[in-house]
Amino acid sequence: MIDGIVVLNGREIAQRPAGTYTLEDVMQPGDHAMLEEQFPGEVAPHRVLDMGAGPLDDLAEITLPEGSYFLLGDNRDNAADSRVRHEYGFGLGIVTRQQITGRVSSD
């Protein structure tokens, strides 16, 4: 990731403005930017909440081992996803297929 933009196989995933989102979070309440991005193979774009620059917006390049997955939350500025190592006690780190127990739905 570079400045909050996902770089997949050397290609930046474009982000487009998609309105705002009012967050009633005790840490960063208020209106924040909503962005849309679409990964290769996705049928439709998905939305991402952007609360501004943060410590997880930049990440060194990672090569995933076969059968491994790198998961990103839609509230990336407030997510303990694969960018946060599991050894810290609260992040996911890189996961295997066996660790994935559900499927996200927009319903």
N, CA, C and O of each residue as an XYZ file, in Angstrom:
428
protein
N       0.844     -1.172      0.000
C       0.000      0.000      0.000
C       0.889      1.234      0.000
O       1.917      1.291      0.674
N       0.463      2.209     -0.770
C       1.164      3.488     -0.835
C       0.133      4.585     -0.645
O      -0.794      4.719     -1.444
N       0.294      5.373      0.417
C      -0.646      6.458      0.736
C      -2.099      5.977      0.773
O      -2.999      6.692      0.333
N      -2.331      4.780      1.290
C      -3.682      4.258      1.433
C      -4.234      3.595      0.178
O      -5.375      3.131      0.178
N      -3.450      3.542     -0.882
C      -3.893      2.928     -2.134
C      -3.263      1.542     -2.253
O      -2.049      1.390     -2.116
N      -4.085      0.548     -2.507
C      -3.605     -0.821     -2.655
C      -2.840     -0.950     -3.969
O      -3.293     -0.490     -5.017
N      -1.684     -1.579     -3.892
C      -0.896     -1.894     -5.089
C      -0.892     -3.414     -5.190
O      -0.340     -4.101     -4.330
N      -1.507     -3.929     -6.237
C      -1.658     -5.368     -6.427
C      -0.886     -5.795     -7.663
O      -1.187     -5.363     -8.776
N       0.109     -6.644     -7.462
C       0.957     -7.118     -8.567
C       1.535     -5.948     -9.363
O       1.579     -5.981    -10.593
N       1.983     -4.905     -8.637
C       2.606     -3.751     -9.259
C       1.653     -2.722     -9.826
O       2.097     -1.712    -10.372
N       0.353     -2.949     -9.714
C      -0.649     -2.037    -10.287
C      -1.477     -1.413     -9.172
O      -2.025     -2.119     -8.325
N      -1.565     -0.068     -9.178
C      -2.400      0.615     -8.203
C      -3.873      0.359     -8.492
O      -4.305      0.389     -9.645
N      -4.636      0.108     -7.440
C      -6.083     -0.063     -7.567
C      -6.705      1.323     -7.412
O      -6.607      1.940     -6.352
N      -7.343      1.804     -8.472
C      -7.902      3.154     -8.471
C      -8.978      3.304     -7.402
O      -9.761      2.387     -7.151
N      -8.999      4.471     -6.783
C     -10.042      4.822     -5.812
C     -10.785      6.037     -6.341
O     -10.187      6.972     -6.873
N     -12.117      6.001     -6.181
C     -12.958      7.108     -6.615
C     -13.792      7.598     -5.436
O     -14.231      6.788     -4.619
N     -14.021      8.909     -5.329
C     -14.881      9.413     -4.260
C     -16.280      8.811     -4.379
O     -16.804      8.648     -5.481
N     -16.879      8.481     -3.227
C     -18.225      7.890     -3.213
C     -19.058      8.499     -2.085
O     -19.863      7.808     -1.460
N     -18.866      9.781     -1.829
C     -19.644     10.461     -0.808
C     -18.929     10.491      0.536
O     -17.707     10.369      0.614
N     -19.726     10.658      1.594
C     -19.184     10.704      2.946
C     -19.937      9.733      3.837
O     -21.016      9.246      3.498
N     -19.340      9.469      4.976
C     -19.923      8.563      5.948
C     -19.781      9.212      7.321
O     -18.694      9.661      7.685
N     -20.862      9.265      8.077
C     -20.809      9.827      9.417
C     -20.483      8.710     10.388
O     -21.228      7.739     10.517
N     -19.370      8.861     11.061
C     -18.900      7.858     12.001
C     -19.144      8.351     13.420
O     -18.784      9.475     13.774
N     -19.753      7.504     14.216
C     -20.012      7.857     15.606
C     -19.056      7.098     16.511
O     -19.444      6.540     17.537
N     -17.803      7.096     16.102
C     -16.718      6.422     16.811
C     -16.163      7.377     17.865
O     -16.006      8.568     17.597
N     -15.874      6.880     19.025
C     -15.370      7.755     20.075
C     -13.981      8.311     19.758
O     -13.606      9.366     20.270
N     -13.225      7.614     18.925
C     -11.871      8.060     18.597
C     -11.851      9.111     17.486
O     -11.098     10.080     17.571
N     -12.668      8.932     16.448
C     -12.665      9.853     15.316
C     -14.083     10.100     14.810
O     -14.394      9.754     13.670
N     -14.951     10.691     15.634
C     -16.322     10.929     15.190
C     -16.373     12.001     14.103
O     -15.470     12.829     13.989
N     -17.435     11.973     13.312
C     -17.642     12.994     12.295
C     -17.792     12.413     10.918
O     -17.903     11.200     10.743
N     -17.793     13.303      9.934
C     -17.937     12.899      8.531
C     -16.570     12.565      7.950
O     -15.607     13.317      8.105
N     -16.509     11.424      7.282
C     -15.272     10.957      6.660
C     -15.549     10.578      5.211
O     -16.689     10.307      4.834
N     -14.499     10.563      4.413
C     -14.632     10.236      2.991
C     -14.949      8.754      2.798
O     -14.419      7.892      3.498
N     -15.814      8.486      1.845
C     -16.112      7.129      1.401
C     -15.538      7.019     -0.009
O     -15.765      7.886     -0.853
N     -14.793      5.945     -0.250
C     -14.174      5.719     -1.556
C     -14.678      4.410     -2.142
O     -15.122      3.525     -1.412
N     -14.607      4.293     -3.456
C     -14.892      3.022     -4.130
C     -13.631      2.543     -4.818
O     -12.878      3.331     -5.391
N     -13.411      1.240     -4.752
C     -12.314      0.613     -5.489
C     -12.809     -0.748     -5.958
O     -13.752     -1.309     -5.400
N     -12.160     -1.264     -6.983
C     -12.579     -2.556     -7.532
C     -11.346     -3.371     -7.878
O     -10.536     -2.982     -8.719
N     -11.224     -4.514     -7.207
C     -10.100     -5.406     -7.461
C     -10.374     -6.252     -8.702
O     -11.535     -6.485     -9.039
N      -9.334     -6.713     -9.382
C      -9.536     -7.602    -10.525
C     -10.372     -8.814    -10.099
O     -10.134     -9.414     -9.050
N     -11.342     -9.155    -10.927
C     -12.208    -10.294    -10.639
C     -13.466     -9.941     -9.870
O     -14.389    -10.754     -9.815
N     -13.538     -8.762     -9.276
C     -14.754     -8.350     -8.563
C     -15.823     -7.946     -9.576
O     -15.528     -7.284    -10.570
N     -17.043     -8.343     -9.319
C     -18.153     -8.014    -10.207
C     -18.488     -6.531    -10.127
O     -18.818     -5.912    -11.139
N     -18.406     -5.960     -8.932
C     -18.756     -4.559     -8.715
C     -17.767     -3.946     -7.727
O     -17.122     -4.663     -6.962
N     -17.650     -2.627     -7.745
C     -16.756     -1.982     -6.786
C     -17.254     -2.165     -5.352
O     -18.442     -2.388     -5.121
N     -16.346     -2.068     -4.412
C     -16.703     -2.077     -2.993
C     -16.299     -0.729     -2.401
O     -15.470     -0.012     -2.963
N     -16.896     -0.399     -1.263
C     -16.625      0.890     -0.626
C     -15.643      0.746      0.523
O     -15.579     -0.281      1.198
N     -14.880      1.814      0.721
C     -13.867      1.859      1.759
C     -14.010      3.196      2.492
O     -14.114      4.246      1.859
N     -14.016      3.151      3.806
C     -14.041      4.363      4.612
C     -12.621      4.897      4.746
O     -11.702      4.137      5.050
N     -12.431      6.195      4.523
C     -11.109      6.807      4.623
C     -11.158      7.941      5.636
O     -11.805      8.963      5.410
N     -10.464      7.749      6.760
C     -10.446      8.763      7.814
C      -9.197      9.627      7.751
O      -8.859     10.296      8.728
N      -8.500      9.622      6.607
C      -7.301     10.440      6.446
C      -6.047      9.602      6.599
O      -6.108      8.381      6.740
N      -4.916     10.275      6.567
C      -3.619      9.596      6.644
C      -3.468      8.872      7.974
O      -3.843      9.388      9.026
N      -2.912      7.665      7.907
C      -2.719      6.874      9.114
C      -1.496      5.988      9.009
O      -0.902      5.865      7.938
N      -1.116      5.366     10.121
C       0.122      4.570     10.142
C       0.084      3.312      9.273
O       1.140      2.777      8.937
N      -1.104      2.827      8.900
C      -1.186      1.613      8.075
C      -1.402      1.921      6.595
O      -1.668      1.015      5.805
N      -1.287      3.207      6.212
C      -1.495      3.596      4.813
C      -0.327      3.218      3.911
O      -0.480      3.166      2.691
N       0.833      2.955      4.494
C       2.010      2.569      3.718
C       2.505      1.222      4.224
O       2.678      1.017      5.426
N       2.726      0.320      3.298
C       3.128     -1.038      3.651
C       4.115     -1.542      2.609
O       3.903     -1.368      1.409
N       5.172     -2.154      3.061
C       6.168     -2.716      2.144
C       5.541     -3.843      1.320
O       4.569     -4.471      1.737
N       6.110     -4.078      0.162
C       5.626     -5.142     -0.723
C       5.704     -6.492     -0.020
O       6.672     -6.794      0.679
N       4.660     -7.298     -0.224
C       4.582     -8.631      0.371
C       4.321     -9.639     -0.737
O       3.468     -9.416     -1.596
N       5.050    -10.740     -0.718
C       4.769    -11.861     -1.609
C       4.134    -12.946     -0.756
O       4.741    -13.428      0.200
N       2.920    -13.328     -1.102
C       2.191    -14.321     -0.311
C       2.586    -15.734     -0.702
O       2.725    -16.047     -1.885
N       2.765    -16.578      0.292
C       2.994    -17.991     -0.009
C       1.733    -18.606     -0.636
O       0.627    -18.115     -0.412
N       1.897    -19.652     -1.398
C       0.771    -20.375     -1.996
C      -0.230    -20.747     -0.906
O       0.157    -21.223      0.161
N      -1.518    -20.530     -1.176
C      -2.574    -20.887     -0.234
C      -2.771    -19.889      0.889
O      -3.488    -20.173      1.848
N      -2.139    -18.710      0.786
C      -2.276    -17.681      1.814
C      -3.084    -16.507      1.282
O      -3.162    -16.278      0.075
N      -3.687    -15.766      2.215
C      -4.541    -14.634      1.861
C      -4.167    -13.418      2.697
O      -3.768    -13.531      3.856
N      -4.308    -12.259      2.078
C      -4.071    -10.980      2.738
C      -5.409    -10.266      2.778
O      -5.942     -9.890      1.734
N      -5.956    -10.074      3.961
C      -7.295     -9.510      4.119
C      -7.229     -8.050      4.548
O      -6.436     -7.681      5.414
N      -8.074     -7.219      3.929
C      -8.160     -5.804      4.264
C      -9.580     -5.479      4.706
O     -10.548     -5.938      4.100
N      -9.699     -4.687      5.762
C     -11.008     -4.246      6.223
C     -11.518     -3.083      5.394
O     -10.730     -2.380      4.761
N     -12.842     -2.870      5.389
C     -13.407     -1.744      4.657
C     -13.245     -0.437      5.432
O     -13.313      0.639      4.838
N     -13.035     -0.511      6.731
C     -12.702      0.647      7.547
C     -11.205      0.537      7.835
O     -10.796      0.287      8.969
N     -10.408      0.726      6.811
C      -8.977      0.416      6.878
C      -8.203      1.235      7.891
O      -7.185      0.776      8.409
N      -8.667      2.433      8.180
C      -7.947      3.256      9.145
C      -8.245      2.834     10.579
O      -7.670      3.378     11.521
N      -9.136      1.875     10.743
C      -9.502      1.405     12.078
C      -9.695     -0.112     12.050
O     -10.628     -0.633     12.660
N      -8.813     -0.814     11.344
C      -8.953     -2.264     11.183
C      -7.668     -2.984     11.558
O      -6.579     -2.587     11.144
N      -7.800     -4.038     12.339
C      -6.652     -4.900     12.668
C      -6.680     -6.074     11.695
O      -6.910     -7.216     12.091
N      -6.444     -5.780     10.425
C      -6.529     -6.779      9.363
C      -5.158     -7.395      9.112
O      -4.328     -7.438     10.020
N      -4.907     -7.870      7.901
C      -3.635     -8.549      7.613
C      -2.423     -7.626      7.674
O      -1.290     -8.106      7.699
N      -2.636     -6.321      7.697
C      -1.508     -5.394      7.834
C      -0.917     -5.419      9.235
O       0.208     -4.968      9.450
N      -1.686     -5.951     10.194
C      -1.241     -6.014     11.587
C      -0.907     -7.465     11.916
O      -1.761     -8.345     11.803
N       0.309     -7.706     12.316
C       0.746     -9.078     12.581
C       0.004     -9.684     13.757
O      -0.220     -9.022     14.771
N      -0.370    -10.928     13.619
C      -1.101    -11.652     14.662
C      -0.321    -11.722     15.972
O      -0.917    -11.809     17.046
N       0.982    -11.686     15.888
C       1.812    -11.776     17.087
C       1.579    -10.615     18.041
O       1.910    -10.713     19.223
N       1.009     -9.504     17.542
C       0.728     -8.359     18.396
C      -0.494     -8.609     19.278
O      -0.790     -7.809     20.166
N      -1.203     -9.708     19.042
C      -2.327    -10.080     19.878
C      -3.679     -9.583     19.407
O      -4.698     -9.932     20.003
N      -3.718     -8.777     18.353
C      -5.016     -8.280     17.888
C      -5.141     -8.224     16.378
O      -6.240     -7.969     15.884
N      -4.110     -8.440     15.637
C      -4.185     -8.395     14.184
C      -4.407     -9.768     13.582
O      -4.268    -10.788     14.257
N      -4.751     -9.783     12.307
C      -4.952    -11.053     11.597
C      -3.659    -11.620     11.049
O      -3.445    -12.832     11.072
N      -2.804    -10.752     10.561
C      -1.639    -11.222      9.835
C      -2.092    -11.915      8.553
O      -3.255    -11.806      8.164
N      -1.201    -12.608      7.915
C      -1.532    -13.373      6.714
C      -2.255    -14.641      7.157
O      -1.843    -15.287      8.120
N      -3.325    -14.995      6.461
C      -4.135    -16.146      6.875
C      -4.136    -17.230      5.799
O      -3.820    -16.975      4.637
N      -4.497    -18.433      6.210
C      -4.645    -19.550      5.275
C      -6.124    -19.745      4.977
O      -6.973    -19.194      5.677
N      -6.437    -20.508      3.963
C      -7.826    -20.790      3.606
C      -8.566    -21.435      4.770
O      -9.746    -21.153      4.983
N      -7.901    -22.285      5.515
C      -8.530    -22.974      6.637
C      -8.951    -22.005      7.743
O      -9.865    -22.305      8.511
N      -8.296    -20.852      7.831
C      -8.641    -19.864      8.852
C      -9.842    -19.009      8.472
O     -10.416    -18.336      9.328
N     -10.226    -19.026      7.207
C     -11.362    -18.225      6.750
C     -12.631    -19.037      6.984
O     -12.818    -20.102      6.395
N     -13.498    -18.523      7.850
C     -14.681    -19.296      8.256
C     -15.988    -18.716      7.772
O     -17.039    -19.306      8.024
N     -15.970    -17.597      7.096
C     -17.221    -16.996      6.630
C     -17.007    -16.216      5.352
O     -15.896    -16.131      4.828
N     -18.083    -15.654      4.869
C     -18.053    -14.863      3.640
C     -18.767    -13.548      3.910
O     -19.843    -13.539      4.507
N     -18.188    -12.454      3.482
C     -18.777    -11.138      3.681
C     -19.943    -10.953      2.722
O     -19.871    -11.337      1.555
N     -21.010    -10.362      3.229
C     -22.192    -10.094      2.408
C     -22.627     -8.662      2.628
O     -22.516     -8.141      3.738
N     -23.116     -8.026      1.595
C     -23.599     -6.656      1.717
C     -25.086     -6.614      2.064
O     -25.673     -5.533      2.120
N     -25.691     -7.747      2.293
C     -27.119     -7.796      2.655
C     -27.361     -7.304      4.048
O     -28.505     -7.280      4.504
